[in-house]
Amino acid sequence: MQRSKIDVWVGFFVLIGAVAILFLALQSANLLTLSFQKTYAVTAKFDNIGGLKPKAAVKSAGVVVGRVENISFDDKSFQALVTLALEKRYIFPKDSSLKILTSGLLGDQYLGIEAGADDRNLASGDVISSTQSAVVLENLISQFLYSKAADSVPQSNPGQ
């Protein structure tokens, strides 16, 4: 009887440990967000979203104020349409701007929102028009290489 009681307790703690590891794995991969705050949806259009994914954080001054809810393609403007779920307790002016930023050098991408100065505030269904697309590392490298190649081409001077 004593042996089976210990086995039950060991099994119980192993189960709790497995659930905790699963919770931490999902939380670190942004696949599980436990927020019971009410939200409002706003949309924004970007020329290039890079590696931005649904459930990515929306931050203002380093504080998570919402999440990316959905990413789709607008076939009329040929831009990415990003839907955000911002927490209702955070209110931003209508002329706020969005940037796609990266955590560290090669980290996850998130949206940074910078508050504007308009008297009116964003409401559900509004569109943020001031956006800055993601910086794509491959584009930066190719620009650097092309500029170096252009600098190394000898310039002819017809006056000499």
DOFITOR-797904 format. One record per residue (C-alpha): residue number from 1; residue in one letter; chain; x, y, z. Coordinates in nm, 3 decimals. Layout:
N
   k r c    east   north      up
 NUM a A       X       Y       Z
...
END
This chain:
160
   k r c    east   north      up
   1 m A   0.000   0.000   0.000
   2 q A   0.282   0.238   0.090
   3 r A   0.462   0.168  -0.242
   4 s A   0.158   0.248  -0.460
   5 k A   0.095   0.571  -0.268
   6 i A   0.450   0.688  -0.343
   7 d A   0.410   0.590  -0.710
   8 v A   0.094   0.802  -0.735
   9 w A   0.271   1.105  -0.587
  10 v A   0.573   1.061  -0.814
  11 g A   0.344   1.031  -1.116
  12 f A   0.155   1.343  -1.007
  13 f A   0.474   1.551  -0.980
  14 v A   0.605   1.420  -1.314
  15 l A   0.276   1.523  -1.474
  16 i A   0.296   1.871  -1.319
  17 g A   0.656   1.903  -1.446
  18 a A   0.556   1.801  -1.799
  19 v A   0.270   2.052  -1.802
  20 a A   0.505   2.326  -1.677
  21 i A   0.762   2.251  -1.949
  22 l A   0.490   2.251  -2.216
  23 f A   0.356   2.583  -2.084
  24 l A   0.704   2.742  -2.091
  25 a A   0.775   2.612  -2.442
  26 l A   0.448   2.751  -2.579
  27 q A   0.494   3.081  -2.395
  28 s A   0.849   3.133  -2.523
  29 a A   0.742   3.060  -2.881
  30 n A   0.456   3.313  -2.858
  31 l A   0.206   3.036  -2.928
  32 l A   0.029   3.082  -2.599
  33 t A  -0.082   3.420  -2.476
  34 l A  -0.275   3.434  -2.155
  35 s A  -0.430   3.778  -2.148
  36 f A  -0.778   3.839  -2.025
  37 q A  -0.774   4.209  -2.113
  38 k A  -1.037   4.342  -2.354
  39 t A  -0.892   4.446  -2.689
  40 y A  -0.978   4.659  -2.990
  41 a A  -0.871   4.583  -3.346
  42 v A  -0.685   4.823  -3.575
  43 t A  -0.521   4.752  -3.909
  44 a A  -0.209   4.873  -4.086
  45 k A  -0.060   4.824  -4.432
  46 f A   0.309   4.747  -4.486
  47 d A   0.517   4.715  -4.803
  48 n A   0.728   4.440  -4.644
  49 i A   0.665   4.264  -4.313
  50 g A   0.985   4.057  -4.319
  51 g A   0.948   3.771  -4.070
  52 l A   0.663   3.918  -3.867
  53 k A   0.426   3.646  -3.747
  54 p A   0.079   3.633  -3.595
  55 k A   0.087   3.658  -3.215
  56 a A   0.397   3.881  -3.232
  57 a A   0.410   4.148  -2.965
  58 v A   0.306   4.508  -3.021
  59 k A   0.520   4.724  -2.794
  60 s A   0.527   5.088  -2.695
  61 a A   0.823   5.212  -2.490
  62 g A   0.921   4.847  -2.438
  63 v A   0.585   4.750  -2.286
  64 v A   0.365   4.492  -2.459
  65 v A   0.039   4.673  -2.540
  66 g A  -0.112   4.418  -2.779
  67 r A  -0.051   4.136  -3.025
  68 v A  -0.057   4.084  -3.401
  69 e A  -0.388   3.911  -3.464
  70 n A  -0.381   3.840  -3.836
  71 i A  -0.162   3.894  -4.143
  72 s A  -0.307   3.887  -4.493
  73 f A  -0.232   4.020  -4.841
  74 d A  -0.430   4.305  -4.996
  75 d A  -0.443   4.226  -5.370
  76 k A  -0.559   4.577  -5.458
  77 s A  -0.268   4.771  -5.307
  78 f A  -0.024   4.476  -5.313
  79 q A   0.065   4.529  -4.950
  80 a A   0.055   4.319  -4.636
  81 l A  -0.249   4.391  -4.421
  82 v A  -0.172   4.345  -4.050
  83 t A  -0.453   4.336  -3.794
  84 l A  -0.356   4.426  -3.437
  85 a A  -0.538   4.354  -3.114
  86 l A  -0.449   4.639  -2.878
  87 e A  -0.552   4.624  -2.513
  88 k A  -0.832   4.869  -2.433
  89 r A  -0.647   5.009  -2.133
  90 y A  -0.385   5.152  -2.373
  91 i A  -0.514   5.441  -2.582
  92 f A  -0.311   5.585  -2.869
  93 p A  -0.371   5.896  -3.084
  94 k A  -0.499   5.845  -3.440
  95 d A  -0.173   5.971  -3.593
  96 s A   0.042   5.708  -3.417
  97 s A   0.297   5.526  -3.630
  98 l A   0.408   5.162  -3.651
  99 k A   0.754   5.017  -3.717
 100 i A   0.858   4.657  -3.756
 101 l A   1.152   4.607  -3.521
 102 t A   1.378   4.316  -3.429
 103 s A   1.472   4.194  -3.081
 104 g A   1.851   4.192  -3.094
 105 l A   2.050   4.131  -3.410
 106 l A   1.871   3.820  -3.534
 107 g A   1.583   3.791  -3.287
 108 d A   1.207   3.781  -3.327
 109 q A   1.033   4.066  -3.500
 110 y A   0.768   4.275  -3.327
 111 l A   0.572   4.592  -3.392
 112 g A   0.671   4.914  -3.222
 113 i A   0.401   5.177  -3.191
 114 e A   0.495   5.541  -3.142
 115 a A   0.226   5.771  -3.011
 116 g A   0.133   6.074  -3.217
 117 a A  -0.012   6.406  -3.103
 118 d A  -0.369   6.398  -3.243
 119 d A  -0.658   6.486  -3.012
 120 r A  -0.863   6.193  -3.142
 121 n A  -0.776   5.838  -3.033
 122 l A  -0.761   5.510  -3.223
 123 a A  -1.082   5.309  -3.210
 124 s A  -1.179   4.964  -3.322
 125 g A  -1.168   4.935  -3.703
 126 d A  -0.930   5.229  -3.759
 127 v A  -0.640   5.208  -4.003
 128 i A  -0.292   5.328  -3.908
 129 s A  -0.148   5.488  -4.220
 130 s A   0.200   5.581  -4.099
 131 t A   0.403   5.259  -4.115
 132 q A   0.767   5.166  -4.164
 133 s A   0.844   4.827  -4.316
 134 a A   1.087   4.570  -4.185
 135 v A   1.457   4.610  -4.248
 136 v A   1.556   4.302  -4.447
 137 l A   1.914   4.197  -4.380
 138 e A   1.966   4.066  -4.735
 139 n A   1.867   4.405  -4.881
 140 l A   2.112   4.586  -4.653
 141 i A   2.395   4.353  -4.751
 142 s A   2.322   4.391  -5.123
 143 q A   2.308   4.771  -5.092
 144 f A   2.641   4.767  -4.912
 145 l A   2.802   4.543  -5.174
 146 y A   2.668   4.751  -5.464
 147 s A   2.791   5.074  -5.307
 148 k A   3.137   4.923  -5.251
 149 a A   3.143   4.798  -5.611
 150 a A   3.046   5.144  -5.737
 151 d A   3.320   5.304  -5.524
 152 s A   3.586   5.071  -5.663
 153 v A   3.511   5.154  -6.027
 154 p A   3.781   5.399  -6.145
 155 q A   3.645   5.737  -6.237
 156 s A   3.766   5.877  -6.571
 157 n A   3.867   6.239  -6.562
 158 p A   3.844   6.394  -6.912
 159 g A   4.018   6.718  -6.805
 160 q A   4.362   6.554  -6.755
END
